[in-house]
Amino acid sequence: MDPYIDNDLKDVEKAVSEFCEKEFDQEYLQRLEDEHRYPREFYEKIGELGFIGVGFSEDIGGSGYGALGHVVAVKEMCRRLPGMGMALSLGYIPGFVVDMYGTGEQREKYIRPMIEGRYISAISVTEPDSGSDVKSMKTKMEDKKDYFTINGSKVFTTNAGYADFYTLLVKDEDGLTAMIFDRELIDGNGSGCFEINDLGRKMGINTTTSGELVFTDFHIPKDRVIGQRGKGMKTVLDGFELGRIVIAAQAFGSMLYGYEKASDYAKKRKQFGRSIIKFQSIEHDLVDMYVEIEKCRNLLYKAAWFFDRKDPESKKYSSMVKLALPESAIKILNRCIDILGGYGYMRDQGLEGALRDIRITSIYEGTGNIQKNAIAKLLY
């Protein structure tokens, strides 16, 4: 019996699993990677089936299961095919900030269609000379009579180019401010200049783009501010708190993917007249993985449980899972490749791709060392 997952969430887990097992295909994912193309058709399907909305509130079209709902759905997608599960969940994770701090009108305009699979979201925070040091960013807004003018540039914006709306963090006279801009402004109905440059292929998650955004006197209407002016740092970091938990779910699902592949292979592969799972070294490797997976499962579900209850411990636990689970996933997938030997190194087995994809989970939305800094501030 799982103390965190009730029968309703088990039904969600089963539904997501059955869909992914039927629809996800390794060869198709590799074709998308080669073409550097986002799986929008699958994104629309999971929206129609309600999988995106599992964790969003009912007032905006979701199912109301909170962080635990997000974790269950994302974990199961990544368990079936990590690269696909990561790409699909990255379509809506950036929307958390708008959902949490947006006005009723903003949530209806952007979050409802996102939940339905019609809108893909993006968030732009990092700059060429400003990564973890968010306060040093240079992209700034200037207050005009009827609009804000934006000048500067952002890098590593996931989904740049095909996202339907973007959350942008910029320097304001009173601090930092978060705001939204969308395709309506990008496609010619706005003023000023806006440019997107695809940064090219990456180590992993190549079904998604990582783009540079360049703003030159770009106009954003005043009703696009998210939350309070000058309070954008808190606005974005609160969205990141949930984002870190869901990214940890990406890592957790990928661990399960690797472990299940390795254990199945070890049962079938024969050497010296017996299955290699009977060799103690392989057996011990799989046991070590299983124990690590169970530790990660409990830490992840506890973090989501704290978040849903607005417990003060949530901030610490969201950083803990973001620190611990990516590291564990990388180690486990490496060991799984060793068990498969030369076959594990081959692209068609999926493990090398999973390892390349999952590597980013220890970097985006705060590196491991940044998470340690956050945890230390809450401990001492």
C-alpha positions in Angstrom: 0.0 0.0 0.0 1.3 3.4 -1.0 0.7 6.0 1.7 0.7 8.9 -0.8 -1.1 7.6 -3.9 -4.9 6.9 -3.4 -7.1 4.8 -5.7 -8.0 7.7 -8.0 -4.3 8.5 -8.6 -3.7 4.8 -9.2 -6.4 4.9 -11.9 -4.6 7.9 -13.5 -1.3 6.1 -13.3 -2.8 3.1 -15.1 -4.4 5.2 -17.8 -1.2 7.1 -18.5 0.8 3.9 -18.6 -1.6 2.1 -21.0 -1.7 5.1 -23.3 2.1 5.4 -23.4 2.7 1.7 -23.8 0.4 1.7 -26.8 1.4 5.0 -28.5 5.1 5.7 -27.6 7.6 4.3 -30.1 11.4 4.4 -29.8 12.0 4.6 -33.6 9.5 7.5 -33.9 11.2 9.4 -31.0 14.6 8.9 -32.8 13.1 10.3 -36.0 11.8 13.4 -34.1 15.3 13.8 -32.6 17.0 13.6 -36.0 14.5 16.2 -37.4 14.8 18.3 -34.2 11.0 18.4 -34.1 8.6 18.6 -31.1 6.0 15.8 -30.7 3.1 18.2 -30.9 0.6 15.5 -32.0 1.3 13.6 -28.8 1.1 16.8 -26.7 -2.4 17.4 -28.1 -3.4 13.8 -27.4 -2.3 13.9 -23.7 -4.2 17.2 -23.4 -7.4 15.7 -24.8 -7.1 12.7 -22.5 -6.6 15.0 -19.4 -3.1 13.9 -18.6 -1.7 17.4 -18.7 -4.4 18.6 -16.4 -4.1 16.0 -13.7 -2.2 18.3 -11.3 -4.0 21.6 -12.2 -7.0 22.9 -10.3 -10.5 22.1 -11.4 -11.5 25.8 -11.8 -9.2 26.0 -14.9 -10.1 22.6 -16.4 -7.8 20.3 -14.5 -8.4 17.3 -12.2 -7.2 18.9 -9.0 -4.7 16.3 -7.9 -1.9 18.9 -7.3 1.8 18.1 -7.3 1.2 14.4 -6.7 -1.0 14.3 -9.8 1.8 15.9 -11.9 4.3 13.5 -10.4 2.3 10.4 -11.2 1.6 11.4 -14.8 5.1 12.5 -15.6 6.7 9.6 -13.9 4.7 7.2 -15.9 5.4 8.9 -19.2 9.1 8.8 -18.6 8.9 5.3 -17.4 7.7 4.2 -20.8 10.0 6.4 -22.9 12.1 9.1 -21.1 12.8 11.3 -24.1 9.1 11.5 -25.0 7.9 11.9 -21.5 10.4 14.7 -20.9 9.5 16.6 -24.1 5.8 16.4 -23.4 6.0 17.5 -19.8 8.4 20.3 -20.8 5.5 21.7 -22.8 3.6 22.7 -19.7 6.0 22.9 -16.8 7.0 26.5 -17.8 3.3 27.4 -17.4 3.3 26.8 -13.6 4.3 30.4 -13.0 1.3 31.8 -14.9 -1.1 29.3 -13.3 0.1 30.2 -9.8 0.3 34.0 -10.1 -1.8 34.9 -13.2 -5.0 36.8 -13.1 -8.3 35.0 -13.8 -8.2 36.4 -17.3 -4.6 35.4 -17.9 -5.2 31.8 -16.6 -8.3 31.5 -18.9 -6.4 32.8 -21.9 -3.2 30.7 -21.5 -3.5 27.9 -18.9 -6.9 26.4 -20.0 -5.8 25.9 -23.6 -2.4 24.6 -22.3 -4.2 22.0 -20.2 -6.2 21.0 -23.2 -3.0 20.4 -25.2 -3.6 23.4 -27.6 -0.9 25.7 -26.1 2.8 25.0 -25.4 4.5 27.2 -22.8 8.0 28.6 -22.4 9.9 30.5 -19.7 12.8 32.9 -20.3 15.0 33.7 -17.3 18.7 32.8 -18.2 20.8 35.4 -20.0 24.3 35.1 -21.7 26.0 36.5 -18.6 23.3 35.7 -16.0 22.5 32.1 -15.1 22.1 31.2 -11.4 22.8 34.8 -10.5 19.4 35.9 -11.5 19.7 39.3 -9.9 22.5 40.3 -12.3 20.3 40.1 -15.4 20.4 42.9 -17.9 17.2 42.5 -19.9 15.1 45.4 -18.8 11.7 46.9 -19.1 10.9 50.6 -19.5 7.5 52.0 -18.5 5.8 53.9 -21.2 2.3 55.4 -21.1 0.3 52.4 -22.5 2.9 49.6 -22.6 6.3 48.4 -21.5 9.4 48.4 -23.8 11.7 45.4 -23.5 15.4 45.4 -24.5 17.9 42.6 -23.9 18.4 38.9 -24.6 17.7 35.5 -23.1 19.3 32.1 -23.8 18.4 28.5 -23.2 14.6 29.1 -23.6 13.1 25.6 -24.0 10.4 25.5 -26.7 11.5 28.7 -28.2 10.0 29.2 -31.7 7.0 27.0 -31.3 5.7 28.0 -27.9 2.4 29.8 -27.8 3.2 31.9 -24.8 6.3 32.9 -22.9 6.9 33.9 -19.3 9.6 36.5 -19.2 11.6 37.8 -16.2 13.1 41.3 -16.7 14.8 44.0 -14.7 12.4 46.7 -13.5 13.1 49.9 -11.7 11.7 48.3 -8.5 13.4 44.9 -8.8 12.5 42.1 -11.2 9.1 41.7 -12.9 7.5 38.7 -14.6 5.3 39.1 -17.6 3.7 37.2 -20.5 4.0 37.6 -24.2 2.4 35.4 -26.8 2.2 34.6 -30.5 -0.2 37.5 -31.1 2.6 39.9 -30.2 5.3 37.9 -31.9 3.5 37.4 -35.3 3.3 41.1 -36.1 0.5 42.6 -33.9 3.1 44.0 -31.5 5.7 46.8 -32.0 9.4 46.7 -31.9 11.7 43.9 -32.9 11.8 40.3 -31.5 14.1 37.6 -32.8 14.4 33.9 -32.0 17.6 32.0 -32.7 17.7 28.2 -32.3 20.9 27.4 -30.4 21.1 24.0 -32.3 21.5 20.4 -31.2 22.2 19.5 -27.6 23.5 16.4 -25.7 19.9 15.4 -25.2 16.2 16.3 -25.4 16.6 17.1 -29.1 12.9 17.0 -29.7 12.8 20.4 -28.0 14.5 23.6 -28.9 16.8 25.7 -26.8 16.6 29.2 -28.1 18.0 32.7 -27.8 15.5 35.5 -27.6 16.5 39.0 -28.6 14.3 42.0 -27.7 14.8 45.5 -29.3 12.2 48.0 -28.2 9.7 45.2 -28.0 6.3 46.4 -26.7 4.3 44.3 -24.2 0.9 45.6 -23.0 0.6 46.6 -19.3 -2.0 43.9 -18.6 0.6 41.2 -19.2 2.4 41.6 -15.9 2.2 38.4 -13.8 1.7 39.0 -10.1 3.2 42.3 -8.7 5.7 44.5 -10.4 9.1 44.3 -8.7 8.2 40.9 -7.1 9.1 38.8 -10.1 11.9 36.9 -8.4 9.5 35.4 -5.9 6.9 34.8 -8.6 9.3 32.7 -10.7 10.9 30.9 -7.8 7.5 29.8 -6.5 6.8 28.3 -9.9 10.2 26.7 -9.9 9.4 25.0 -6.5 6.8 22.9 -8.2 8.9 22.7 -11.4 11.7 21.1 -9.4 9.5 18.4 -8.1 8.1 17.6 -11.5 11.6 17.5 -13.0 12.5 15.1 -10.3 9.6 13.0 -11.5 11.2 13.0 -15.0 14.4 11.6 -13.4 12.5 9.0 -11.4 10.5 7.7 -14.3 13.8 7.4 -16.3 15.3 5.3 -13.4 12.4 2.9 -13.6 12.7 2.7 -17.4 16.4 1.7 -17.1 15.9 -0.6 -14.2 13.1 -2.5 -15.9 15.0 -2.8 -19.1 18.2 -4.1 -17.3 16.3 -6.6 -15.2 14.4 -8.0 -18.1 17.6 -8.3 -20.2 19.4 -10.0 -17.3 16.7 -12.7 -17.1 16.9 -13.5 -20.8 20.6 -13.1 -21.5 22.5 -16.4 -21.0 26.3 -16.8 -20.5 28.1 -19.9 -19.3 24.9 -21.8 -19.5 22.7 -19.7 -17.2 20.9 -16.3 -17.1 23.2 -13.5 -16.1 20.8 -12.4 -13.4 22.0 -15.5 -11.5 25.5 -14.0 -11.3 25.9 -12.4 -8.0 27.6 -9.2 -9.4 24.5 -8.6 -11.6 22.1 -9.5 -8.9 23.7 -7.1 -6.4 23.7 -4.3 -9.0 20.0 -4.8 -9.5 19.4 -4.9 -5.8 21.3 -1.7 -5.3 19.2 0.0 -8.0 16.0 -1.3 -6.5 16.9 0.1 -3.0 17.9 3.5 -4.5 14.7 3.7 -6.5 12.6 3.0 -3.4 14.5 5.8 -1.5 13.9 8.2 -4.4 10.2 7.2 -4.6 9.6 8.1 -1.0 11.6 11.4 -1.2 9.7 12.4 -4.3 6.2 11.6 -3.1 6.9 13.2 0.3 8.1 16.4 -1.5 4.9 16.5 -3.6 2.8 15.8 -0.5 4.4 18.7 1.4 3.8 21.0 -1.6 0.1 20.2 -1.9 -0.4 21.0 1.8 1.6 24.2 1.6 3.8 22.9 4.3 6.9 25.1 5.1 9.1 22.0 4.6 8.1 22.0 0.9 10.8 24.5 -0.2 13.5 22.3 1.4 12.2 19.1 0.0 11.7 20.5 -3.6 15.4 21.3 -3.6 16.3 18.0 -2.1 14.5 16.0 -4.8 16.0 18.2 -7.5 19.4 17.5 -6.1 19.1 13.8 -5.3 17.0 12.3 -8.0 18.9 13.4 -11.1 22.2 12.2 -9.6 20.6 8.8 -8.8 19.0 8.6 -12.3 22.4 9.2 -14.0 24.1 6.6 -11.9 21.4 4.0 -12.4 21.2 4.5 -16.1 25.0 4.1 -16.4 24.8 0.8 -14.5 22.0 -0.4 -16.7 24.1 0.2 -19.8 26.9 -1.8 -18.2 24.5 -4.8 -17.6 23.5 -4.7 -21.3 27.1 -4.4 -22.3 27.6 -3.6 -26.0 23.9 -3.7 -26.6 23.3 -1.0 -24.0 25.6 1.3 -26.0 23.5 0.9 -29.1 21.0 3.6 -30.0 18.1 1.2 -30.7 18.0 -0.1 -27.1 17.1 3.4 -25.8 19.3 3.5 -22.8 22.0 5.7 -24.2 19.3 8.2 -25.3 17.7 8.1 -21.9 21.1 8.8 -20.2 21.7 11.8 -22.6 18.2 13.1 -22.1 18.2 12.8 -18.3 21.5 14.6 -17.9 19.8 18.0 -18.2 17.7 17.3 -15.1 20.6 18.1 -12.8 21.1 21.5 -14.6 17.8 23.2 -15.5 15.7 25.1 -12.9 18.8 25.2 -10.7 22.0 23.1 -10.7 22.8 20.7 -7.9 25.1 23.2 -6.2 22.3 25.9 -6.3 20.0 23.3 -4.6 22.6 22.7 -1.9 22.8 26.5 -1.3 19.0 26.6 -0.9 18.9 23.6 1.4 21.8 25.0 3.5 19.9 28.3 4.0 16.9 26.4 5.3 18.9 24.1 7.6 21.4 26.5 9.3 
